[in-house]
Amino acid sequence: MYSLNLFLKRFFDIIISGFALVLLLPVWVAVAVAIKMDSDGPVLFKQERRTKGGRVFQMYKFRSMVVNAEGMGTGLFNYENDPRVTKVGKWLRNSSVDELPQLWNVFKGDLSLVGPRPCVKYELGDFDTLNKKYKKRFEVKGGIAGLAQVKGRNENSWDEKVTYDNQYIEDFKKQGILLDIKILFETAIKVFKKQDIYEEKADSSMDDAEAAKLAEEEIIRLAHLPDEETITM
């Protein structure tokens, strides 16, 4: 049954992403023009991410920040009123339209419509030495949407997200493709309500750069705790 659900999952991914890529062609064009008129730089933002088995791939998004934003300010973290976000980029992020190019990643097989959100290549530190809890989320392909996102999106800590990701893996074995359909519907509601778009600081008294540095260090620390010290499900 699990093998059948994996086949249905991939079939569902190909059909939906292929149909959406064609149907949304006018949106691609309109967004591309808006981005080019708003700021200098490419239309698409490419970033190395990790998917099933830790494999690294190029993930695509519509560019919503200034060029080389990853090397400025808060790095990978995006707090509210981030000065690196362009005017058009703010709308793209609020509406989640910036994520649409990932449909091409789904069609190619890098991602699934539903699965753990793929982390940036270096975000969790050394992949080979991740503890069992953090490595488990790489048993399946990453996804555009996921259980962690419908349970709180950026409101959750990385450790909470990993717990939900691992729960998704186990729940999919029992519920199959029906779980993915449920998560997609709940994701659509989240996007419509524009909930939990920005990350939250662990300490509101810190400035953005300090909070981002602390959060980055904590993520890597948790991801490499000895297995007997990790939080189990």
Backbone bond lengths (Angstrom), bond angles and torsions (degrees), N, CA, C in turn:
res aa  C-N    CA-C-N  psi(-1)  N-CA   C-N-CA  omega(-1)  CA-C   N-CA-C  phi
1 M - - - 1.464 - - 1.538 110.96 -
2 Y 1.341 115.98 -38.70 1.465 119.41 -179.97 1.530 110.50 -63.04
3 S 1.328 116.56 -41.59 1.471 120.75 179.05 1.517 110.68 -63.20
4 L 1.330 116.38 -38.73 1.463 120.48 178.45 1.519 110.30 -64.62
5 N 1.324 116.83 -41.91 1.466 120.10 179.93 1.528 111.70 -66.81
6 L 1.323 117.63 -33.91 1.460 120.51 176.03 1.532 110.49 -66.35
7 F 1.348 116.02 -39.57 1.460 120.38 176.98 1.527 110.40 -63.95
8 L 1.333 116.78 -45.08 1.463 121.32 179.26 1.529 110.96 -64.31
9 K 1.316 116.10 -36.85 1.464 121.04 179.17 1.526 110.33 -61.79
10 R 1.327 116.41 -46.70 1.468 120.13 180.00 1.523 111.02 -67.91
11 F 1.325 116.92 -40.64 1.465 121.42 177.79 1.527 110.08 -60.58
12 F 1.318 115.72 -44.87 1.462 122.51 178.98 1.528 110.02 -61.96
13 D 1.331 116.68 -43.08 1.463 121.81 179.27 1.530 111.51 -59.52
14 I 1.333 116.22 -47.02 1.464 120.87 -176.84 1.526 111.16 -65.18
15 I 1.320 116.50 -46.03 1.472 121.26 -177.06 1.532 110.79 -65.07
16 I 1.320 116.64 -49.92 1.468 120.48 -176.77 1.519 111.80 -67.59
17 S 1.334 117.66 -46.29 1.463 119.70 -178.41 1.521 111.39 -67.24
18 G 1.338 116.79 -40.02 1.463 119.98 178.99 1.517 111.97 -63.47
19 F 1.317 116.10 -44.53 1.464 121.70 178.98 1.534 110.22 -63.38
20 A 1.348 116.23 -43.53 1.468 120.76 -177.96 1.526 111.56 -67.00
21 L 1.331 117.01 -38.41 1.465 120.45 179.41 1.531 111.56 -58.89
22 V 1.321 115.50 -40.39 1.462 120.22 179.65 1.530 110.95 -75.77
23 L 1.319 116.23 -46.85 1.461 121.51 -176.35 1.522 112.06 -62.09
24 L 1.326 116.33 -35.77 1.461 120.96 -174.77 1.524 113.37 -92.86
25 L 1.319 117.65 11.93 1.464 121.16 -179.50 1.535 112.75 -52.76
26 P 1.336 119.69 -43.81 1.481 119.24 177.15 1.531 112.71 -60.65
27 V 1.339 116.45 -32.52 1.463 120.48 178.53 1.524 110.00 -67.84
28 W 1.355 116.69 -42.94 1.470 120.33 178.44 1.537 110.04 -55.00
29 V 1.334 115.29 -46.02 1.466 120.92 -176.56 1.530 110.62 -65.51
30 A 1.331 116.77 -47.27 1.466 121.51 -178.09 1.527 111.26 -63.03
31 V 1.324 116.60 -43.38 1.465 120.45 -179.57 1.531 110.44 -66.82
32 A 1.333 116.20 -41.19 1.463 120.43 179.33 1.530 111.09 -59.05
33 V 1.327 116.58 -44.84 1.466 121.23 179.21 1.525 110.45 -63.34
34 A 1.342 116.71 -43.79 1.466 121.34 -179.01 1.524 111.21 -61.97
35 I 1.334 117.17 -42.17 1.466 121.40 -179.38 1.528 110.70 -64.40
36 K 1.333 116.36 -44.81 1.468 120.71 -178.13 1.523 111.67 -66.69
37 M 1.327 117.18 -34.12 1.457 121.09 178.82 1.526 112.12 -74.48
38 D 1.315 116.19 -26.06 1.464 121.37 -173.40 1.527 113.45 -86.31
39 S 1.337 117.15 -36.39 1.473 119.13 -175.50 1.521 111.06 -157.08
40 D 1.318 114.81 160.16 1.459 120.29 177.89 1.519 110.26 -75.70
41 G 1.326 115.78 144.85 1.460 119.53 177.01 1.516 112.03 127.28
42 P 1.327 117.20 174.84 1.463 121.89 -178.24 1.527 112.64 -71.35
43 V 1.308 116.02 160.53 1.466 121.29 177.24 1.524 110.28 -72.42
44 L 1.317 115.71 -42.70 1.457 120.59 -177.39 1.519 111.88 -97.83
45 F 1.326 115.10 143.79 1.451 122.51 173.35 1.523 106.83 -106.21
46 K 1.325 117.05 126.09 1.457 121.80 -179.92 1.528 108.91 -112.41
47 Q 1.325 115.20 138.38 1.464 119.36 -176.92 1.526 109.38 -146.77
48 E 1.322 117.10 139.64 1.458 120.90 178.47 1.525 109.35 -77.35
49 R 1.317 115.52 122.69 1.458 122.23 -179.74 1.530 109.48 -126.29
50 R 1.339 115.62 167.08 1.462 120.65 178.28 1.523 110.65 -110.51
51 T 1.334 115.38 138.71 1.448 121.29 177.98 1.533 108.89 -124.64
52 K 1.300 118.56 -151.75 1.469 123.00 -175.27 1.529 111.73 -51.44
53 G 1.343 115.35 131.72 1.447 120.87 178.93 1.516 113.99 72.55
54 G 1.331 116.78 7.17 1.454 120.60 -178.56 1.515 113.88 83.35
55 R 1.345 116.53 6.52 1.465 119.89 -178.78 1.525 110.05 -61.42
56 V 1.321 115.50 135.74 1.461 121.61 -179.47 1.522 109.94 -93.23
57 F 1.326 116.47 134.23 1.464 121.94 178.61 1.519 109.26 -141.02
58 Q 1.313 115.88 166.13 1.465 121.67 176.77 1.523 109.34 -89.05
59 M 1.323 117.63 115.84 1.459 121.07 177.78 1.523 109.12 -98.67
60 Y 1.323 116.07 141.17 1.459 121.90 -175.98 1.525 111.65 -108.51
61 K 1.335 114.86 141.93 1.462 122.44 172.01 1.521 106.98 -144.31
62 F 1.322 116.70 158.67 1.458 118.82 168.62 1.528 106.95 -70.85
63 R 1.322 117.16 135.32 1.464 120.20 -177.85 1.530 110.15 -67.75
64 S 1.314 115.38 123.40 1.466 121.16 -178.98 1.521 112.29 -116.49
65 M 1.332 116.89 -2.98 1.462 121.51 179.96 1.525 110.08 -124.10
66 V 1.305 115.38 171.76 1.462 120.10 175.17 1.525 108.61 -66.88
67 V 1.317 116.91 160.03 1.463 121.63 -179.97 1.529 110.35 -62.02
68 N 1.337 115.89 139.48 1.467 123.41 179.60 1.517 113.38 64.91
69 A 1.322 117.10 26.66 1.472 121.23 -179.08 1.527 112.17 -60.90
70 E 1.333 116.64 -31.29 1.466 120.68 -177.20 1.526 112.23 -59.70
71 G 1.329 116.22 -26.83 1.461 120.47 179.87 1.518 113.71 -94.15
72 M 1.328 116.74 8.34 1.471 121.17 -178.94 1.530 111.40 -116.11
73 G 1.292 115.87 156.53 1.468 122.27 169.40 1.516 115.12 48.46
74 T 1.341 116.56 -113.87 1.465 122.01 -173.57 1.533 112.95 -89.85
75 G 1.320 117.45 8.74 1.459 119.91 175.66 1.521 113.01 61.50
76 L 1.330 116.00 -120.09 1.463 120.91 -176.80 1.524 112.94 -77.43
77 F 1.316 117.01 -11.83 1.463 120.35 -175.92 1.525 111.21 -91.95
78 N 1.324 114.48 141.45 1.462 120.86 -177.41 1.520 109.89 -127.63
79 Y 1.329 115.24 100.46 1.460 120.36 177.45 1.531 109.47 -94.25
80 E 1.305 115.74 167.05 1.466 120.27 -177.81 1.534 110.43 -60.49
81 N 1.338 115.62 143.69 1.473 123.10 -178.81 1.532 112.97 63.16
82 D 1.316 116.32 33.30 1.463 121.75 177.70 1.530 108.76 -63.51
83 P 1.338 118.34 120.25 1.473 121.01 -176.42 1.532 113.52 -67.64
84 R 1.321 117.85 -14.04 1.466 120.88 -179.68 1.524 112.07 -78.15
85 V 1.329 116.97 -17.99 1.460 121.42 -178.34 1.523 109.85 -77.08
86 T 1.325 116.89 130.95 1.466 120.82 179.50 1.528 110.33 -77.13
87 K 1.322 116.62 170.74 1.467 120.50 178.93 1.532 110.95 -61.82
88 V 1.327 116.26 -49.17 1.466 120.06 177.18 1.525 109.72 -66.37
89 G 1.333 115.42 -36.45 1.459 119.94 -179.57 1.511 113.55 -60.50
90 K 1.322 116.75 -35.11 1.461 120.19 178.69 1.522 110.46 -62.01
91 W 1.337 116.49 -42.93 1.467 119.69 177.54 1.526 110.74 -67.06
92 L 1.326 116.67 -40.83 1.466 120.45 179.59 1.524 110.85 -59.36
93 R 1.312 116.36 -42.57 1.461 120.54 -179.13 1.531 111.91 -71.13
94 N 1.317 116.17 -43.79 1.473 119.74 -179.23 1.525 112.28 -62.17
95 S 1.336 115.74 -32.23 1.469 120.77 -178.63 1.524 112.63 -95.92
96 S 1.348 116.50 -6.35 1.473 123.76 -176.00 1.526 113.07 65.28
97 V 1.328 117.35 13.77 1.462 120.97 177.48 1.531 110.45 -65.27
98 D 1.331 117.06 -25.74 1.476 119.75 179.66 1.526 112.33 -61.85
99 E 1.343 117.24 -20.39 1.465 121.14 -178.45 1.538 113.28 -83.82
100 L 1.323 117.84 -12.47 1.468 120.48 -172.51 1.530 115.28 -57.36
101 P 1.338 120.56 -36.79 1.471 118.85 178.80 1.527 114.32 -59.69
102 Q 1.325 117.17 -15.90 1.456 119.59 177.53 1.524 112.06 -67.97
103 L 1.319 116.78 -12.62 1.466 119.65 173.70 1.526 110.35 -61.05
104 W 1.338 116.78 -30.76 1.464 120.37 175.99 1.528 110.06 -68.31
105 N 1.358 116.59 -37.39 1.463 120.24 175.17 1.528 111.53 -63.00
106 V 1.332 115.40 -36.66 1.463 120.04 177.97 1.526 110.11 -67.24
107 F 1.318 116.83 -46.48 1.462 121.31 -178.84 1.530 110.93 -60.65
108 K 1.336 116.74 -38.66 1.463 121.59 179.77 1.525 112.66 -73.05
109 G 1.319 116.31 -23.00 1.457 119.50 -179.59 1.519 114.82 103.31
110 D 1.333 118.07 4.43 1.468 121.07 176.57 1.528 110.44 -69.99
111 L 1.315 115.40 -39.36 1.454 123.25 -175.99 1.515 111.04 -126.24
112 S 1.314 114.53 169.08 1.458 122.16 169.46 1.527 106.91 -115.41
113 L 1.315 117.40 163.56 1.464 119.19 175.23 1.522 110.17 -61.78
114 V 1.338 116.23 -36.33 1.466 121.25 -179.01 1.525 109.50 -126.37
115 G 1.312 115.19 134.38 1.461 121.25 178.88 1.518 108.95 165.95
116 P 1.323 118.42 176.95 1.472 120.47 177.12 1.523 110.33 -60.28
117 R 1.326 117.41 137.57 1.464 120.09 178.29 1.520 109.13 -62.19
118 P 1.337 118.34 128.99 1.472 120.82 -177.50 1.525 111.14 -68.70
119 C 1.320 116.13 128.77 1.468 119.77 -179.56 1.524 109.76 -80.56
120 V 1.317 115.76 157.55 1.460 121.45 172.87 1.524 107.80 -62.79
121 K 1.306 117.25 145.96 1.471 123.46 -172.81 1.518 113.12 -44.92
122 Y 1.335 117.66 -43.57 1.464 121.43 -174.14 1.532 113.50 -103.84
123 E 1.315 116.93 4.01 1.469 120.81 -170.03 1.526 113.81 -61.98
124 L 1.331 117.07 -35.94 1.463 121.04 -178.07 1.524 112.57 -99.60
125 G 1.316 116.65 11.19 1.455 119.44 -176.86 1.518 110.70 81.33
126 D 1.320 117.06 -153.39 1.463 122.60 -177.52 1.527 110.65 -66.80
127 F 1.325 116.84 120.44 1.466 120.79 -176.21 1.520 111.74 -65.37
128 D 1.306 117.50 -41.01 1.466 121.24 -174.16 1.523 113.04 -64.12
129 T 1.327 117.70 -25.01 1.466 119.92 -177.76 1.532 113.36 -104.97
130 L 1.327 117.21 15.09 1.467 120.00 175.41 1.524 109.73 -61.90
131 N 1.328 116.65 146.82 1.460 118.65 175.76 1.533 110.02 -75.11
132 K 1.322 116.33 172.83 1.469 121.19 -172.53 1.527 112.36 -61.99
133 K 1.315 116.81 -38.74 1.469 119.62 -178.28 1.521 110.95 -62.17
134 Y 1.330 116.59 -46.20 1.467 120.05 -176.25 1.524 111.97 -76.78
135 K 1.329 117.48 -28.17 1.461 119.69 -179.95 1.529 111.26 -78.75
136 K 1.334 117.50 -25.13 1.460 121.19 -177.97 1.532 111.96 -58.58
137 R 1.331 117.70 -35.51 1.464 121.19 -177.25 1.526 112.24 -64.42
138 F 1.328 117.03 -13.14 1.459 120.94 178.54 1.536 112.34 -94.62
139 E 1.318 116.69 12.73 1.468 120.34 176.17 1.525 111.07 -73.90
140 V 1.322 116.86 -18.40 1.466 121.60 -179.87 1.526 109.27 -128.32
141 K 1.321 116.65 166.39 1.463 120.76 176.60 1.528 110.31 -63.75
142 G 1.322 114.84 147.35 1.448 118.97 172.14 1.517 109.63 -66.57
143 G 1.324 117.29 168.57 1.459 120.32 -177.21 1.519 112.78 -139.62
144 I 1.331 115.39 163.51 1.469 120.63 173.41 1.518 109.51 -72.33
145 A 1.329 115.20 -41.42 1.469 122.02 177.89 1.524 108.25 -116.89
146 G 1.326 116.60 160.52 1.457 119.44 -179.88 1.514 112.20 -161.23
147 L 1.316 115.87 167.60 1.468 120.85 179.07 1.528 110.75 -61.60
148 A 1.322 116.68 -37.95 1.469 119.83 -179.88 1.523 111.46 -62.37
149 Q 1.334 116.33 -33.97 1.467 120.11 -178.63 1.531 111.25 -72.84
150 V 1.325 118.28 -39.66 1.462 119.43 -179.66 1.535 111.03 -75.84
151 K 1.340 116.20 -17.21 1.469 120.26 179.00 1.529 112.42 -91.92
152 G 1.333 116.89 4.12 1.451 117.28 177.81 1.510 114.83 155.42
153 R 1.327 118.36 -15.96 1.457 122.69 178.29 1.531 109.96 54.11
154 N 1.321 119.69 -123.12 1.463 121.87 -176.83 1.523 113.20 -79.12
155 E 1.311 117.16 -2.61 1.460 120.84 176.74 1.528 110.44 -72.09
156 N 1.340 116.45 -26.90 1.455 121.49 -177.82 1.523 111.78 -84.87
157 S 1.341 115.40 151.00 1.459 120.37 172.67 1.526 108.05 -73.41
158 W 1.340 116.19 165.61 1.468 119.81 178.21 1.518 110.09 -59.81
159 D 1.323 117.59 -40.02 1.464 120.26 -178.26 1.523 111.22 -64.64
160 E 1.324 116.74 -38.11 1.472 120.39 176.67 1.522 110.43 -66.55
161 K 1.339 116.34 -39.48 1.462 120.13 178.40 1.525 110.94 -61.36
162 V 1.330 116.35 -42.54 1.463 120.46 -179.84 1.525 110.59 -64.25
163 T 1.320 116.92 -39.11 1.470 120.68 177.62 1.528 110.17 -60.64
164 Y 1.331 117.11 -44.44 1.463 120.61 177.95 1.532 111.58 -67.21
165 D 1.333 116.94 -38.32 1.463 120.10 177.91 1.528 110.80 -59.61
166 N 1.324 115.85 -44.58 1.457 120.23 -179.99 1.529 111.35 -68.20
167 Q 1.328 115.85 -34.13 1.467 119.50 175.92 1.521 110.07 -64.37
168 Y 1.346 116.68 -39.71 1.461 120.63 178.36 1.524 111.03 -59.40
169 I 1.325 116.63 -43.16 1.464 120.78 -178.85 1.519 110.71 -59.31
170 E 1.326 116.85 -43.62 1.468 120.61 179.77 1.529 111.57 -72.45
171 D 1.316 117.08 -39.46 1.471 120.36 -179.83 1.522 111.43 -66.62
172 F 1.347 117.29 -34.89 1.464 120.18 179.74 1.524 110.51 -64.51
173 K 1.307 117.79 -33.55 1.467 121.18 178.54 1.527 111.14 -62.65
174 K 1.334 116.02 -28.23 1.463 120.82 -178.48 1.526 112.41 -94.86
175 Q 1.342 116.78 -39.23 1.462 120.59 -172.25 1.523 113.73 -103.29
176 G 1.320 117.82 -21.12 1.451 121.32 177.29 1.517 114.24 65.28
177 I 1.312 115.56 -147.39 1.462 122.72 -172.77 1.526 112.37 -61.69
178 L 1.325 117.69 -23.71 1.474 120.62 178.81 1.529 110.59 -62.65
179 L 1.323 116.53 -33.41 1.465 120.24 177.87 1.527 109.96 -65.71
180 D 1.335 117.15 -41.78 1.466 120.35 179.10 1.522 111.27 -61.84
181 I 1.324 116.59 -42.75 1.465 120.73 179.82 1.532 110.25 -62.01
182 K 1.330 116.09 -42.62 1.467 120.75 178.76 1.527 110.80 -61.76
183 I 1.323 117.40 -44.07 1.463 121.77 -178.96 1.525 110.97 -65.89
184 L 1.333 117.43 -38.00 1.468 120.55 178.58 1.527 111.12 -63.48
185 F 1.329 116.98 -41.15 1.470 120.07 177.62 1.526 110.79 -64.64
186 E 1.328 117.12 -43.58 1.460 120.78 -179.69 1.527 110.95 -66.95
187 T 1.330 116.77 -33.72 1.458 121.20 177.05 1.522 110.74 -65.25
188 A 1.330 116.28 -42.49 1.462 120.65 179.26 1.528 110.87 -59.57
189 I 1.319 116.87 -38.77 1.466 121.49 178.32 1.528 110.23 -65.90
190 K 1.339 115.92 -42.79 1.465 121.03 178.36 1.527 110.90 -59.26
191 V 1.342 115.06 -46.83 1.463 120.19 -178.59 1.524 110.20 -62.76
192 F 1.324 116.58 -42.99 1.465 121.41 -179.41 1.528 110.94 -61.71
193 K 1.327 116.69 -38.16 1.461 121.32 -179.17 1.530 112.35 -83.92
194 K 1.347 116.57 -8.20 1.477 122.40 -179.42 1.526 111.30 54.52
195 Q 1.331 115.52 49.24 1.459 120.68 -177.30 1.521 112.17 -93.59
196 D 1.330 116.58 144.78 1.467 124.63 170.52 1.527 112.54 53.11
197 I 1.321 116.40 46.37 1.463 120.97 -177.60 1.530 111.34 -76.34
198 Y 1.335 116.32 -38.43 1.458 119.94 -174.40 1.525 111.68 -104.28
199 E 1.334 115.72 151.63 1.446 121.14 176.94 1.524 109.61 -75.86
200 E 1.323 115.29 153.54 1.453 120.88 -178.49 1.530 109.93 -108.57
201 K 1.316 115.94 142.30 1.462 120.52 178.72 1.531 110.21 -75.21
202 A 1.328 115.13 144.08 1.460 119.56 175.12 1.526 110.41 -69.37
203 D 1.332 116.14 -29.96 1.471 122.10 179.05 1.527 107.76 -135.18
204 S 1.308 117.00 109.96 1.464 121.97 -175.69 1.526 113.28 -67.04
205 S 1.326 116.83 -15.04 1.465 119.40 -179.96 1.527 112.43 -79.00
206 M 1.317 117.30 -14.91 1.467 122.16 -179.93 1.518 110.87 -80.59
207 D 1.346 115.78 152.89 1.454 117.11 171.48 1.531 108.06 -78.10
208 D 1.325 116.51 169.60 1.458 120.52 -172.49 1.524 113.10 -58.92
209 A 1.333 117.35 -43.78 1.466 121.17 -177.33 1.531 110.99 -64.84
210 E 1.319 117.24 -41.90 1.466 121.12 179.03 1.522 110.88 -64.95
211 A 1.332 116.22 -43.45 1.464 120.95 -179.68 1.524 110.82 -63.62
212 A 1.323 116.84 -39.83 1.462 121.41 179.84 1.523 111.26 -65.63
213 K 1.339 116.75 -42.39 1.476 121.03 179.86 1.522 110.56 -63.86
214 L 1.336 116.71 -42.76 1.461 121.18 178.85 1.525 110.65 -63.77
215 A 1.328 116.53 -43.70 1.464 120.88 -179.22 1.529 111.39 -64.20
216 E 1.330 116.55 -41.00 1.464 121.05 179.44 1.524 111.20 -62.12
217 E 1.332 116.60 -44.65 1.460 121.26 -179.82 1.533 111.11 -65.01
218 E 1.336 116.64 -38.52 1.468 120.69 -178.90 1.516 111.57 -68.56
219 I 1.327 117.61 -38.89 1.462 121.50 178.46 1.526 110.42 -60.27
220 I 1.318 116.42 -48.36 1.463 120.64 -178.31 1.530 110.59 -66.53
221 R 1.332 116.78 -37.59 1.478 120.18 178.09 1.518 110.84 -61.01
222 L 1.329 116.93 -48.71 1.465 121.27 -179.01 1.520 111.97 -64.46
223 A 1.318 115.97 -36.57 1.463 120.28 -177.45 1.522 112.80 -69.93
224 H 1.331 116.71 -15.33 1.459 120.11 -177.31 1.526 113.19 -121.71
225 L 1.329 116.84 16.17 1.457 119.79 172.85 1.529 109.13 -62.99
226 P 1.325 117.99 146.84 1.472 118.78 173.95 1.518 109.69 -56.46
227 D 1.311 116.92 146.01 1.468 120.85 -173.65 1.523 113.97 -55.52
228 E 1.330 118.23 -35.89 1.454 119.70 -178.39 1.527 112.02 -69.98
229 E 1.368 116.95 -14.33 1.459 120.07 179.75 1.521 112.70 -100.26
230 T 1.327 117.03 -8.82 1.469 118.71 -177.78 1.515 109.90 -74.12
231 I 1.311 114.61 156.97 1.465 120.54 178.39 1.510 108.47 -77.80
232 T 1.296 118.50 120.03 1.458 122.23 -178.90 1.517 110.66 -91.15
233 M 1.343 114.89 159.42 1.472 119.46 -178.19 1.524 109.97 -81.45
